[in-house]
């Protein structure tokens, strides 16, 4: 094999940690879903209910990864695949720049263990900062004292 990844000498499976990185499409999807939740006064949902809010197939596929990034999104106990919930308080704090989340997570394919790194608030996450306009329009409406979305 020529991909230069560490592999198990017995079975050939990749045994090198892989990075699960945060990207702007995930945060945009989180904001859209959060607004949807606020409008519907419903904070647990099935992905198929909000799938139309996502801008690409990559975001659809990666939305579930948000459960790994700081507890903003969770999987409700006892619910099957495709069910999610939004932690309203943490998400408001994150968009207000008051809650830090990991921006990089490394997963060990052998043990399933996660190593979370580079905790940061939204203002300090370079790719997300670039996503904001010069007036921080993306997050400014969530800053104190006005914490309500609508």
Secondary structure, 3 states (H helix, E strand, C coil): CCCCCCECCCCCCECCCEEEECCHHHHHHHHHHHHHHHHHCCCEEEHHHHHHHCCCHHHHHHHHHHHHCCCCEECCCCCCCCEEEECHHHHHHHHCCCCCEEEEEEECCCCCCEEEEEEECHHHCHHHHHHCCCCCHHHHCCCCCCCCCC
